[in-house]
């Protein structure tokens, strides 16, 4: 008997989606009003009733179709397209100039001035050490 995961194994798909969402079996069990052992049994089941699948999908925050059509390749493509589309504005739009609440050049100048002051203080301290000898 083959140990490879069958591509239509709904329980395994639920398990992977849960893991990708960084959710423990206990948390999913609590959301479904059941226990961890029931979740484990469900994740080992090849098929699941449609009503139960709808409950699980809601608890995971995905659609039933997302569970049914889940593949590792789809997830890789999803994350690649997500990051590819966001590179022009940075993470969460953080580097988008329309969302910037300060002038970046002012921050660079401020940092430069603080570094310059620190270097002056360091030089004065070293000169004082040399004079005291």
Buried (B, 14 or more C-beta within 10 A) or exposed (E): EEEEEEEEBBBBBBBBBBEBEEBEBEBBBBBBEBEBEBBBEBBEBEEBEEEEBBBBBEBBEBEBEBBEEBEEEEEEEEEEEEEEEEEEBEEEEEEEEEEEEEEEEEEEEEEEEEEEEEEEEEEEEEEEEEEEE
